[in-house]
Amino acid sequence: MRELIVGLSYVGATFLFIIGLRGLTHPDRARRGMQYAAFGMLIAVCGTLINHEIVDYRWIGAGLVIGALIGYPLGMWVPTTALPQRIAMSLSFGALAAVLVGVSEYYHAFHGGEGSIPTATMAALAFEVLLGSLTVTGALMAFGKLQEILPSQPITYKGQNAVNFVLFAGAVGLLIAVVIHPEMTAAFYGMMGVAAMLGILMVIPIGGADMPVVVALLNSYCGLAASATGFALGNSILIICGALDGASGFLLSILMSKAMNRSFANVLFGAFGGGEPAAAAAGGSALPVRSISAEDAAIQLAYAKLVIIIPGYGMAVAQAQHTVRELAELIEKRGGEVKYAIHPVAGRMPGHMNVLLAEANVPYDRLYDMDEINGEFPQADVALVIGANDVVNPAARSDPASPIYGMPILDADKAKHVIVLKRGMAAGFAGIENALFHASATSMLFGDAKTSLMKLVSEVKAA
């Protein structure tokens, strides 16, 4: 009877996970999708807790308490600007759990158990430990870059790809050895160490501009490690969850790469963003820049028929999403139409801008993907760019020498007027000058995004 209940709980949880993923395909269903997935996880945990194989609940109880104490602050108190870092850290925790399970199973077999492991089980254990170790350190490096503890620019050295290839080949060789001869404990722990080093060396040469793709890819690795854990333990829900996570993370990585017109190889080995941002900024200093006052910008917005707002990471840093919504409501009250243009890689994680705007209760039907909105820019009276940089850089279309050439962008430069809210003329993640800032139709409103938006709100009210 107990096995039947566990099985039914896993089936129910799987159904809710799939429905939850389905809900994430559109903004107006995303919140409910997350609720379905969370409820599914609760069912899966409850089903696992009554598993007949559990002989002692003390450590499980301690884990539940500690996990809740860590998870609640991470979910409730971490600001939305730090969500990418939080996700990277969570991936590291998840991968670490898979590694610890694998090490525990291996240690139990050879230091206090049967003294042998079936070949299929050993293969699953070795794969989970290898991929999990790589993900633990790789996610920590991604966290460091996103938090700016480490330089967001690529850290490169001569022959790095060759070194990474040798480490990868060595880790795979040790995996094969330990699957054939499970008693080779030195090979097992050596494989874990080499994989951990590989995780560090694979991520540090990747620039901050590519972190959304890296986080999605690491999410895929974490899911695959969890699925391998399920095979090793004979746990069906881990297999299913891991497979869903691994497949969705991999597909998301492909979509993110496509949005930047980049291949996986280019992301992982191209050191994108490795140019000299200082030189780029210096080169742009001689180009014309037209600043605008909040009063003049407010007049343009107040009498515009169509305003397209382009949010970027600068909006997230300033926590200005609520003020953006307030400004949009004022424009609409004056008879204007407001739409939001969302680039797939705006911000530092997939869907970053959607999360911020949803938090500010911006209507879902006002959010438009790049392909939906680009055709409307020529009719827009004003394109309001809030802290975005590389995703509106026309060099991606016009400059074959640019590192982002070929990357699909939002066509903000085709609007009749462009107002850019930015602290200064610093380059974005890609480290290159943005030609949009020097265009004749562009006006720069310098300052903190939230402060500038509050001034715009005040001036639009008075217009």
N, C-alpha and C positions, 0 to 999 in steps of 0.2 A: 504493500500500500504506500509506504514511504517513497519507494522508487517511482511509483506512478505519479505522486504529487510533485516530486522533483522534476520529472519529465514534463508534466503539464505546465509547470511554472516556467521551464525553459522554452517551451513552445510559445507560451503567451508572451514572454519577454522578447523572443525573436520577432514575433509579429509586431510588437510595439516599437522595436528598434527600426524595423523596415518602414513602418508608417511614419516614425519620427524623421527618418532620413528623407522620406518623400515630402514631408512638410517643409523641410529646409530649402526646397527648390523655389520657393516664392516668399517674399518678405511678409505678406499678410498671413502666411501659414507657419512661419518660422517659430514663433513663440509657442504655439500649440504643439508643433513638432518636437520642440525641446521638452515640453511637458510629457508628451507620450514616451519619449526616450528615457527621461528620468524615472517615470513610473515603471517602465520596463526594467530598468536597472534595479529598482527596489524589489520587484518581483523576483528577479534573478538572484539577488542577494539573499532574500528570504528563502527561496527554494534551496540554495546552496547550504544555508544554515541548518537545514534538517537532513542533510545528506548523512547516510548511515556510516560513512567513512570517518566522520569527525569523532574523535575520542576525547578531546579536551577543548573546552570552549574558553579557557582563561586567556590564551593569547589572542584568540579571535575577538573576544570582548575588548581586550586592551587595544587591539588594532582599530576596532570600530570607534572607540572613544578618541584615540589619538587622531585618527583620520578625520573625524567630525570636528575636532578642535582646530585642525589645520585647514580643512576644506571650507568651513564656514567663513573665516576671515578672507580667504582667497576669493570666495565667491561674492561676498557682500561688501568688503571694504577696499578691495583693489580698484583703483580708478580705471575708467574705460581706456584712458591713454596707455595704461600698463597691461591691457589684455593680451597683446602679443607676447610680452615677457611671461605673463602668468601661464599662457598656453604652453610656451616652450618649457617652463619649469614643470608643469603637469606632465608633459610628455616624458621628461627625464624621470619623474617619479614612477610613471607607469612602466617605463622600460626597466627601471631598477627593480620593480616588483617581479617582472618576468625573469630577470637575471638571478635574483635571490631564490626564486622557486627552482630554477634550473640547477643552481649550485647546491641547494638543499637536497634535491632529489639525487644528484650525483654523489654528494658527500654521504648521504644515508646508505646508498648502494655499496660504496667501497670502504666505508669506515665504520660500519656498524650494522650492515644489512646483508643482502644476499651475496655480495661480492661480484655481481654481474648485472648487466642491463641488456635487454633485447636490442638487437641492432636498430630496429625501427624507432624504438623509444630513445635510444642514444642519439640517433640522427636528429630527432625532434629537439632533444635537450641541447645538443651542440648548436643547432641552428638558432634556437631561442636565446642562448647565452651570447653567441657571436653578434646577432643582430641587436639584441638588447643592450649589450655593452657599447656598441657603436652609437646607438641612439642616446644612451645616457650622457655620454660626453659630448656628442654632437649637439644635443638639445641644450646642454649647459653653455656651450660656446655661442649658440644662437641667442640664448638669454643674455649672455654678456654683451653681445653686439647690440641687441635691441635696447638694453638698459644703458648702453654706452659705458659699461665698465671696460669693455674691450673696444678698440677702434672699429667704427663701422666700415671704414675702408678696408679693402682686401689686404691681408697680411701674406705676402708672397715671398718666395725665395727660389733660387735657381734649381731646377730639377724636381720641383715639388710633385708634379704629376707622376714622375717616375718613382719617387719615394712612396707615394700613395699606392701605386700599382704593386710595388714590391710588398708593402704591408698587407694589401688585400690578398695577394697571392699566398703570402705566408699564413694569413688567418684561415684561408680556405684549405690550404695544405694541412694545417693543424686540425681543422675540423674533420677532414677525411681520415687522418691518422687516428683521431680519438674515436671515430665511429667504427673503424676496423678493429682497433685495440682499445676498448673502453678503459682498461686498467692503466693506461698511460695518463696518470693524473697531471704530470708536468705539462703534457701537451694540452690538456683541457684548460688549466689555469693560464698557460701561456697564450692560448687562443683568446681567452677573455682579455688579457692585457694588451695584446696586439690590436684587437678590435676596438678597445677603448682609446688607444693612441690614434688609430685610424679615424675615429669619430672626431677627434680634435683637429687633426690635420686636414680632414675633408672640409670642415666648415670655416676655419679661419681664413682661407684664401677667397671666401665668397663675400662680396660686398653687401652693404645694408640694403641696397635696392633689390636684391634677390632674396631677402629674408622671408617674404611671404611664401615663395616657392619652396624654400628650404624647410620652413615649418610644416608645410603641407606634406612634403616628402618624408620628414622625420615622423610625422603622424602615421604615415603609411608603414614605415619600418616598425613603429611601436605596435601597430595592429598586427603585423605579421608575427612579431615576437610573441604577442599574446596568443595568437592562433596556434603557434608551435607549442606554447605552454599547454594549451588545451589538448593537443595530440599526445604530449608526454604524460599528462595526468589522466587522459581519458575523459575529459570534461567537455561535453558538447557545447555548452553555452560559451565557453572561452573560444572554442574553434569558430563558432558562428560570429561572435562579437569581433574577434580579431580579423576574420575574413572581411566583414563589412567595413571595419575601420581601415584595414589595409587597402581594400579596393577603392573605397571612397577617397582616401588620402592620395592614392596614386592618380586617380582620375582628376582630382582637384589640382594636383601638381601639373598635369598635362594642360589643363585649361588655363592655369596661371602662366605657364610658359608660352602658350599660344597667345595670350593677351599681351605678352611682351615681345612676341615674334622671336622667341628664343628656343633653342633646343635644350634638352636635359644636359647634354654634354657641355654646351656653352655655359649653362648655369653653374654646373658643378666644377668645371675646369677653366672657365673663361675669365675669372676674376673681374667680373663686370663692376664698374664703379671704381676702377683702379686708376683712373686718370689723375691729373693734378688739378684739384679743384681751385687751389689758390691761383694757378696760372690762368685758369678759365675765368675766374672772377676779375683778374687783372685785365685780361683781354677785353672783357665786357665793359670796363670802366669808361672807355672812350665812347661807347655807344650812347645814344640819346635815351634819357629816362624822363618821363613826364609824371610828376607827382600831382596829386589832387587833394583838395581839402574834403573833410567829411560833409561840409555844407553842399559843395558842388556835386559830390557823388550822390548825396541824398536826393537832390533835384532830379538827376538822371533816373534814379530808381523810382521816385515818386510818380513820374509821368511816363514810365515805360509800360508798354503793352505786354511784352513778354520778357521775363527775366529768367535766365538759366543760372542756377547756383551750382558751382563746382566745389565740393568740399574736399579737403586734403588733410594731411597729418597735422598741419598747423592749426586747423580747427579743433582737432582732438587735443593737442597740447594745451590750447587756451580754454578748453572745456566750453566752447562757444556755441554748441549745437542748439541750446535752448534760445539763445539770442538770435540765432539764424532763423529759427521758426517764428519768433516774434516779428522779425523784420519782414519775413515772407507774408505773414498775416496782414501786416500794415499795407504792403504793396497790393495785396488782393482786395483789401477794403477800398482802395482807391481805383479799383477796376483793372488792375494788371493781373497777369497770369504768371505763376511761378512754378518752375520745374527744377528738379534736382538731377544733375548728370553724374552718374556713378561709374567710375573706371574700375575694372576688375582688380587692379593692383594698387588702388589708392589706399594710403595708410600703410600699416605694417603687418597686416594679416588679411586673409581673404574675408570680405564682408565687413571690414572695419567701419567704413562709413555708414553702411546699412544699420549696424548695431548702434552707432552714435545717434543717428537720426531717429531710429525707432525709440530710443531712450527719451528723446525730446518730443515724442508723439507726433512726428511729421507723418502725414497720411501716406500710406504705402503706395497709393496710386500716383503720387507725385515723384516717385523714384524711378528713374529711367536708366537702363543699361546703355552702354556706349553705342551699340548698334541702333538702338531705338531713338536716341537723342541727337546724334551727330547731324542728321539731315535737317534739324530745326535751328541750328546755330545761325545760318544766314538770315533767318527771320527774327532772331532775338535782338531786342533793342540794347540789352545789357547782358553780358556774361560776367557773373560775379565769382571770381576765383578766390577761395578762402584757404590759404595755406597749401595749395597744391603746386607742384613744380613740374616734375618730369612728365606727368601724365597729360600736360597741356603744352608741351614743348614742340613747336612746329618743326624743329630740326629733325624730328623723327620722320617727317615727310620729305623735307627739302635738302637735307645735308647728308650725302652718302658717307662723309667722313665721321659723322657723329656716332658715338657708341650705341645710341638708341635708335639709329636709322632703321626704319622698317617696323618699329614698334607701333601698334595701333594706339592712337591718342584721341582725346576729346578735342573736337575742332573749335575750341574757344576763340581762336584767332579769326574765325569767319563771322563772328558776331559784329554788329554795327559798332558797339562800344564794349571795351573790356575794362573792368575795374579789378585790380589785384590787391588783396589784403595780405600784407607780408611785413615781417619785422625789418627786413633789409634786403640786400641784393645777393645774399649768400646762395650758393648752388644747392640743388637738391641732393638726394641720395646718390644719383648717378655721377655727381661731381662735375657737371657741365653747365655752361651758361645757357639760360633760357631766352631764346630769341623773342618769345612773346612779350617779355617785359620791356623790350625796346621798340615794339611795333607802334606805328603812328596812332592806331586806335586804342592803345592801352594807356591807362592811367594807374599809377601806383598810390595806394593809400597805406602809408607806412605806419607801423605800430603793432601792438598786441592785438590779435584778432578779436578777442572779446571786447576790449576797450573800443576798438574802431567800430565794431558792430553796434555797441551801445550808443555811440555818437550818431551812427546812421539812423538808428531807431528814433532817437530824439529829434533829429533833423527832419526825418520823413513825417513825423507827427506834426512838426511845425510848418511843413511845406504847404 
